[in-house]
């Protein structure tokens, strides 16, 4: 479980259901959760090569998950960066950029997360 000051584990009981990360992030109100040095890359690559080039993304940027890929045991996420949240009134959001990010940053924190309660 993600908390405002970190993360915690909870014990599943009874009819609890496990959702893999891919199911949690795709088709949700997903955003950049941890963007220290997060760069959009043209292609997924090993984390060792992840610091080369790429457009920087910012914490809080709204994104749409396109697909996932695993490279040498590392999960990568292909995203589209949106102009604004779908929750904001007015025009529909548009794609402003796209690329690949590693699912986990250097510190082990997830790069993306989602608004679990909707708008």
Residue frames as qw, qx, qy, qz and C-alpha x, y, z in Angstrom:
[[0.000, 0.893, 0.451, 0.000, 0.00, 0.00, 0.00],
 [0.401, 0.389, -0.029, 0.829, 1.35, 3.42, -0.91],
 [0.338, -0.758, -0.428, 0.359, 1.28, 5.97, 1.92],
 [0.163, 0.980, 0.020, 0.114, 1.92, 9.71, 1.85],
 [0.186, -0.839, 0.510, -0.030, 5.29, 9.10, 3.51],
 [0.106, -0.410, 0.899, 0.110, 6.31, 5.78, 1.97],
 [0.689, 0.021, -0.571, -0.445, 4.75, 2.34, 1.62],
 [0.454, -0.288, 0.721, -0.438, 3.50, -0.50, 3.80],
 [0.315, -0.006, -0.908, -0.276, 2.37, -4.10, 3.44],
 [0.634, -0.149, 0.312, -0.691, -1.04, -5.36, 4.50],
 [0.239, -0.072, 0.968, -0.007, -2.07, -8.97, 4.99],
 [0.488, -0.018, -0.517, -0.703, -4.60, -10.31, 2.48],
 [0.300, 0.028, 0.838, -0.454, -7.55, -12.02, 4.10],
 [0.565, 0.422, 0.584, -0.403, -10.62, -13.95, 2.96],
 [0.646, 0.614, 0.437, 0.120, -11.67, -12.97, -0.53],
 [0.112, -0.814, 0.267, 0.503, -8.76, -10.58, -1.06],
 [0.815, 0.503, 0.227, 0.177, -7.50, -10.46, -4.62],
 [0.488, -0.478, 0.312, 0.661, -3.98, -9.72, -5.86],
 [0.551, 0.821, 0.144, -0.042, -3.56, -7.39, -8.85],
 [0.736, -0.003, 0.155, 0.659, -0.24, -7.32, -10.70],
 [0.190, -0.522, 0.029, 0.831, 1.36, -3.92, -11.26],
 [0.067, 0.072, 0.637, 0.764, 0.41, -3.97, -14.94],
 [0.165, -0.602, -0.749, -0.222, -3.30, -4.25, -14.05],
 [0.285, -0.705, -0.387, 0.522, -3.04, -1.43, -11.51],
 [0.196, -0.485, 0.183, 0.832, -1.47, 1.08, -13.90],
 [0.048, 0.108, 0.695, 0.710, -3.17, 0.40, -17.25],
 [0.241, -0.544, -0.603, -0.532, -6.51, 2.11, -17.97],
 [0.436, -0.664, -0.474, 0.379, -6.33, 4.14, -14.75],
 [0.032, 0.985, -0.018, 0.169, -5.72, 7.77, -13.79],
 [0.866, -0.143, -0.037, 0.478, -1.96, 7.18, -13.83],
 [0.057, 0.983, -0.132, 0.117, 0.71, 9.78, -13.04],
 [0.583, 0.432, -0.497, 0.475, 4.46, 10.14, -12.55],
 [0.697, -0.687, -0.202, -0.039, 5.01, 9.34, -8.87],
 [0.637, -0.598, 0.242, 0.423, 8.78, 9.45, -8.64],
 [0.629, 0.756, 0.098, 0.153, 10.56, 11.54, -11.24],
 [0.352, -0.799, 0.377, 0.308, 14.05, 12.11, -9.94],
 [0.075, -0.497, 0.712, 0.491, 16.03, 11.99, -13.20],
 [0.627, 0.335, 0.700, -0.070, 13.17, 10.13, -14.96],
 [0.119, 0.467, -0.467, -0.741, 13.68, 10.34, -18.70],
 [0.823, 0.404, 0.255, -0.307, 11.48, 9.18, -21.54],
 [0.283, -0.413, 0.744, 0.443, 13.46, 6.91, -23.83],
 [0.544, 0.336, -0.440, -0.631, 12.74, 5.81, -27.39],
 [0.784, 0.043, -0.603, -0.140, 13.19, 2.13, -26.47],
 [0.773, -0.607, 0.141, -0.114, 13.38, 0.15, -23.23],
 [0.592, 0.519, -0.551, 0.277, 16.93, -0.80, -22.28],
 [0.685, -0.251, -0.554, 0.400, 18.84, -2.08, -19.31],
 [0.347, -0.913, -0.195, 0.093, 18.77, 0.20, -16.27],
 [0.627, -0.385, 0.193, 0.649, 22.54, 0.59, -16.60],
 [0.321, 0.175, 0.445, 0.817, 21.96, 2.36, -19.94],
 [0.010, -0.771, -0.636, -0.029, 18.86, 4.29, -18.86],
 [0.244, -0.750, -0.136, 0.599, 20.61, 7.60, -18.16],
 [0.339, -0.086, 0.495, 0.796, 21.39, 8.31, -21.80],
 [0.103, -0.149, -0.440, -0.879, 19.36, 11.09, -23.46],
 [0.200, -0.519, -0.829, -0.066, 15.58, 11.32, -23.37],
 [0.210, -0.609, -0.136, -0.753, 12.96, 13.92, -22.46],
 [0.085, 0.028, -0.741, 0.666, 12.66, 14.57, -18.71],
 [0.415, -0.563, -0.589, -0.404, 9.26, 14.03, -17.08],
 [0.105, -0.417, 0.406, -0.806, 7.99, 15.69, -13.91],
 [0.046, -0.211, -0.887, 0.408, 6.43, 14.32, -10.77],
 [0.316, 0.477, 0.480, -0.665, 2.65, 14.59, -11.06],
 [0.291, 0.295, -0.539, -0.733, 2.54, 14.51, -14.88],
 [0.784, 0.191, 0.407, -0.428, -0.59, 12.66, -16.00],
 [0.071, 0.394, -0.819, -0.410, 0.18, 9.71, -18.27],
 [0.896, 0.144, 0.042, -0.418, -1.53, 6.92, -20.16],
 [0.483, -0.373, 0.780, 0.141, 0.10, 3.47, -20.07],
 [0.619, 0.461, -0.403, -0.492, 0.47, 1.96, -23.55],
 [0.932, 0.089, -0.351, -0.029, 2.33, -1.30, -22.86],
 [0.589, -0.683, 0.432, -0.013, 4.87, -3.11, -20.69],
 [0.805, 0.434, -0.395, 0.090, 8.08, -4.96, -21.59],
 [0.738, -0.619, 0.249, 0.103, 10.63, -6.84, -19.53],
 [0.598, 0.684, -0.365, 0.202, 14.29, -6.44, -20.50],
 [0.489, 0.309, -0.668, 0.469, 16.94, -8.44, -18.64],
 [0.420, -0.382, -0.741, 0.360, 14.62, -8.85, -15.64],
 [0.043, -0.277, -0.242, 0.929, 13.67, -5.15, -15.49],
 [0.242, 0.678, 0.694, 0.003, 10.08, -4.03, -16.14],
 [0.129, -0.107, 0.205, 0.964, 9.68, -1.10, -18.54],
 [0.260, 0.666, 0.631, -0.301, 6.54, 0.93, -19.22],
 [0.216, 0.254, 0.447, 0.830, 5.68, 2.66, -22.49],
 [0.005, -0.660, -0.550, 0.511, 3.68, 5.80, -21.65],
 [0.197, 0.621, 0.342, 0.677, 2.04, 8.77, -23.27],
 [0.193, -0.281, -0.387, 0.857, 2.35, 12.05, -21.35],
 [0.067, 0.733, 0.645, 0.207, -0.97, 13.88, -21.35],
 [0.137, 0.553, 0.041, 0.821, -1.51, 17.65, -21.57],
 [0.323, -0.337, 0.406, -0.786, -3.62, 17.61, -18.39],
 [0.219, 0.068, 0.922, -0.313, -5.83, 15.37, -16.27],
 [0.191, -0.352, -0.765, -0.504, -9.04, 14.02, -17.71],
 [0.273, -0.596, -0.669, 0.350, -10.59, 15.20, -14.42],
 [0.101, -0.367, -0.040, 0.924, -10.06, 18.87, -15.35],
 [0.467, 0.694, 0.475, -0.273, -13.02, 20.56, -17.03],
 [0.201, 0.751, -0.316, -0.545, -12.71, 21.70, -20.61],
 [0.649, 0.518, -0.474, -0.293, -11.05, 20.10, -23.58],
 [0.995, -0.094, -0.011, 0.039, -10.05, 16.44, -23.69],
 [0.460, -0.688, 0.461, 0.320, -6.38, 15.84, -22.80],
 [0.748, 0.624, -0.219, -0.051, -3.97, 15.38, -25.69],
 [0.903, -0.160, 0.054, 0.394, -0.69, 13.46, -25.90],
 [0.033, 0.973, -0.211, -0.091, 2.29, 15.82, -25.51],
 [0.129, 0.629, -0.766, -0.019, 5.08, 13.23, -25.53],
 [0.974, -0.095, -0.010, -0.206, 5.64, 9.48, -25.36],
 [0.358, 0.594, -0.699, 0.175, 8.40, 7.06, -24.47],
 [0.827, -0.184, -0.526, 0.075, 9.62, 4.34, -22.13],
 [0.254, -0.705, 0.452, -0.484, 10.41, 4.53, -18.40],
 [0.361, 0.069, -0.901, 0.232, 11.71, 1.85, -16.06],
 [0.557, -0.591, -0.510, -0.283, 8.94, 0.74, -13.68],
 [0.674, -0.664, -0.179, 0.270, 11.28, 1.29, -10.71],
 [0.164, 0.933, -0.245, 0.205, 13.69, 4.15, -10.09],
 [0.474, 0.468, -0.635, 0.390, 17.25, 3.81, -8.75],
 [0.252, -0.353, 0.613, -0.661, 15.95, 3.89, -5.15],
 [0.024, -0.140, -0.989, 0.039, 13.50, 1.05, -5.86],
 [0.329, 0.433, 0.443, -0.712, 10.40, 3.29, -5.76],
 [0.486, 0.535, 0.668, 0.178, 7.75, 2.89, -8.43],
 [0.205, -0.013, 0.282, 0.937, 8.03, 5.46, -11.21],
 [0.347, -0.290, -0.411, -0.792, 4.25, 5.56, -11.83],
 [0.078, 0.241, 0.842, -0.477, 1.18, 5.32, -9.63],
 [0.150, -0.436, -0.641, -0.614, -2.56, 5.93, -10.01],
 [0.339, -0.200, 0.278, -0.876, -5.36, 7.90, -8.36],
 [0.074, -0.112, -0.989, 0.063, -7.20, 4.98, -6.72],
 [0.168, 0.522, 0.659, -0.515, -10.33, 6.97, -5.94],
 [0.374, 0.656, 0.544, 0.367, -10.79, 8.47, -9.39],
 [0.204, 0.588, 0.104, 0.776, -11.27, 12.17, -10.08]]
